[in-house]
């Protein structure tokens, strides 16, 4: 997917919407008057720790947008609490879990990570072909599809992206599973302030999320199986795995024709954001490689110019990542809410 850089910059100028306002507000100040990245102390601690870690540029930008989403959700929850909502602590428990998932996802939860890391699509060629997806079922399915001869090289690339996406979802599920079981062990050992029904409700809610993720994984795998056997259909509406998934969920959600049509249009806008985000991630990776190269040559002026370019790209990648994740949250909420409303009628 290729963007003309000039147009991409023009478009970015046009993105002066809600996120840009959030980003361009003066950075919050910490206790010592120094500016900090986030308005919540624990998020700043995570961000500061990340600066000392060897995260790749893309992972670093991803962490920033994940923390930005967490900040938005936590600030919203604080308002809810003031208004006396979330009495049973359900939302609070979910936020705590989301935060723990972020720590685990970026290797900051203090345990050695034995889970296979998500892929970096630029490093795919380093992996042994037969073990590309770190999951025997996925590998078997992929090898079969690849040797079947029914896919053109472009289709194989698209199929690989679908498999990669599924692999990342398995990784996310494992992290959530870990987090849930660990918090439960802590619950068992410590007298929790939540007792009886409230506590049970929170635990139940955790499992609902897990159950839902498991259902998503099974549906995703079924889709991959079907794709591998039957190939891509001519009329496939979307290209991006995340968007296809939302569209499939929308079609299952019992929506009216009008609602589906308007959602389809919104998903097309969302797909543009997803593709733009991928484009920027690739550019960021390349810019980082170029910076390393220039640093090795040691020309100060040259280094300064490349560092500035890299910093601008990193900022843009975070910004687009946040917008995309926020839009995805909104779409997920919209689909499940409309589906629920219809089921209640």
N, C-alpha and C positions, 0 to 999 in steps of 0.2 A: 504494500500500500504506500503510494508515494505522494508526499505533499510538496508543493512548491514552497520553498522556505519563506519566500517573500509573502506569499498569500497566507501562510501559517502565521507569520508575524502580524499581518493585517488582522487576521481573525482573532489573534490573541488580544490585539488592541480592542477589538469589539467585545471581548469577554469581560469588560469592566462592569460586571454584574455584582451579585451578592458576595461571591468569594473574594473578588478584588477588594471590595470594601473591607471585608474582614482582614485581608492580608495587609491592606494599606493603612488600616488604623495603626496609630503609633503602637509599637511593640510594648507589651505590658512591662512594668518595672518590678523587680524583685525587692526583697526587704532592704538590700543595701543600695537601692536606687539604680542598680545596673539593669539594663534592659534584658528581658528574658523572652524565650520563644513562645511560651504558652502561659495561659492565665491560671493554671493549676499546678501546684508545686511538684506533685509526684510525676507529672508528665514532663516537666523540665528536668527532673532528675534522670528520667529515662533518656531524654534527648542528650543530656550532657554525657551520660555514660556511653551512648552510641557514638559520640564524637571520638571516643578513645578506642572504639572497636574497629576491627578490620572489615567493615561492611562494604559490599560493592556499591558503587554510586546509585545503581537502580534500587537496591534494597534500602539504602539510606533514604532515598526520596520516598519509597513506599512506606517506610516507618513513619516519616514525617506526616504523610497524609492519613495514616492509620491513627496517629496521635491526635491529629486535627479533628477527625471524626469523633474520637473518644472525648475530646474537649467539648465539642458541640453537644454531645449526648449528656455529658455530666452537667454542663451549665443548664441545659433544659430540665434535667432531673431536679436540680436545686430549686428551680422555679416551681416545679410540680410539688415539691416537698413543702415549700412555703404556702402553697395553696391547699395543703392538706391531702394531696393525692398520694398514691403509692403507700397506703397505710400498711399493707402486708409486706412491704419491702421487696416486692417482686422485681421491680425495675432496678432497685439498688443492687440486688444480687446479680442481675444480668450484667449491669455495668462493671461490677467487680470481676465477673467471669470474663467479660470482654477484655478487660485490662490484663488479666492473667494470661489470656490467649495471646495478646500482643507480646508480652514478655517471653512466652514460650516460643512464639513464631520467630523472634529475632535472637533467640539464644541468650536471653537475659534472666531466665528464671533460676539460674544457679545450679541447674543439673546438666550433666553431660547429655547432649542430644543424640540419642541413638536412632531417632526417626530420620529417614532419608530427607534431605532438604528439598524444597521446591526447586524446580529446574530454573536455570537461566538459559533462555532460548538461544543466546549467543554462544553458549558453551556446549550445545547439544552434541557436537561432533566429537567431544572428548569421551563420550560414554560408549561402552561396548553396545553394539546394536541390539544384541539379544536381551540386554538388561536395561533397556532405555527407560522404562517407566517404573522400575523398582516394585512392581506388583506382578506376580506370575500370570494372573488372569489377563491383565492388560497387555503384557508382553506377548502372550500367546496369540491374543486377538490381533495385535498389531503385526506380528510376523506373518500371520495368515493373510491379512489384508494386503500387506506390502508385496507378498509373493504371488498374489492372486492374478495380477496382470489386468485387473479391471479398472485401475485408477491411473489417470494421467499424472505427470509429475506435479502439476499444480494442485490437483485434487489430493494427492498424497500429502502435500504440504499442509493443506487445509485439515486433512484428517489427523495429521500429526498434532496440529494445534488443538484439536478437539481432545485427543488423548492426553496431551500435556495438561490441559485444563482439568481433566478428570483426575489426573495424578495429583495436581495441586489441591483438589477438593478432598481427596483421600487424606492428604497430609493435614489439611485443616480439621477434618473430622477427628483424626488421631490426636491432634493437639487439644481439641475440645474434650474428647474422651478422657485424656490425661488430667486435664484441669478439673473436670467434674469429679472424677474419682478421688483426686487429691483433696479437693475441698471437702468431700464427704468424709474422708479419713480424718481430716482436721475436726469436722463436726462431731465425729464419734468421740474424739479424745478430749474435746474441750466443751465445757458447758456453754452452749451457744445462747446468746440473748434471745434468739427466736425459739419459742417452744411450741409443742403441740401442732395445731392446725397450720399456723403460719409457716412453721419450719417445713412441714410436710408439703405445703403448697409450693414453697420455693424449690424444694428438691424435685417435686413433680414437674415444675416448670422447666427445670434444667433438663429433665429427661425428655420432655416434649421437644425441646430444641434438638436434643441428640437424635430422637426418633425421626424428627423431620429431616435432619441432615442425612440420616441413614436411608430414608425413603428417597431423598434426592439422589444419593449415590446410586441406589439400585435403578432408579429411572434413567439416570445418566448412562449407566453401564448398558442397560437395555438398548438405549438409543445408539450407543457406539456399536453394539452387536449388529443392530439392524443396518446401520450405515456401512459397516464392514462387509456385510453380506450383499446388500442391495445397491450400494453406491449412493451418490448424492442424487436427489431428485431434481429435475429441471427447474421446478418452481420454488426452490428453497428461498424463503423470504429474506433471511439474514445470513451473514457470513461469520459473525463473531460468536464463539461458543457461549459466552455469558448472556448474549442477547437472545440466542436461540433458546437457551434454557428458560429465560423469562417469558418468551413467547409461548413455549410449550406449557409453562405453568399457567399462563393467562388462558390458554385454550381449554385447560382442564378446570378452570375456576368458575365455570358456570356464568359467564358474563353475557350481556346482551350484545347484539351485532354492533350497535352504535359504540358501546364501550370498547369492544374489541378493535373497531376501526380507529378510534381515537388513540388507543393504546399502541396500535401498530405504528401510527405516525410518530408517537413519542419515542418508541423503540428505535425508529430510524434515526432520530436525533441522538439518542443515547449511543447507538452504534458508531456514529461519527466521533463522539467523545472517546469511546473505547479505542478506536483506530488511531485517533490523534494521540492518545496517551501512549500507545505502543510505539508510535513513530517517535515521540519525544524520548521514550526510554532508550530506543536504539541510538538516537542522536547523542544522548547523554553518555552512553557507554563509549561511543566512538570519540566523543570530545575528551573523555577521560584518558583514553588510550593515546590520543594526540598530545594531551598535556604531559603525560608520563614521558613521551618521546622527546618533547621540547625541553622538559626539565633535564633530561639526560644530556642534551646538547649544551645547556648552561647559558644561553643568551637571555639576560635578565629582562630586557624589553619584550622579547618574544614570549617569555614565560608569563609576564604580567598580562599581556594581551590574551593569551590562551586561558589563563586563570579566570579573567573577567568573563570571557565567553562561557567557560564551564560553569561559573557561579550563576550566571543568568539562566543558562539551560536547566541547572539543578532546581532553581527557584520555580521556573515555569513547569517543570515536570511534576514537582510537588503540588503546585496549584491545580494542574489539570487532573492529577491523581485524586486530589480531594474532591474536586467537582464531580468526577466520574463516580467515586464511591458514594457521595451524597445522593447523586441522581439514582444510583442503583438501590440505595436504601429506600428512597421515595417510591421507586417503582415496585419494589418488593412489598412495601406497606400497602400501596394502592391495590396491587393484585390480590393480596390476602384479605384486605378489608372489603373490597368489592365482592370477592368470592363469598366471604362470610355473610355479607348483607343479603346476597341472593339466596344463600342456603337458609337464612332465617325467615325469608318471606314465605 
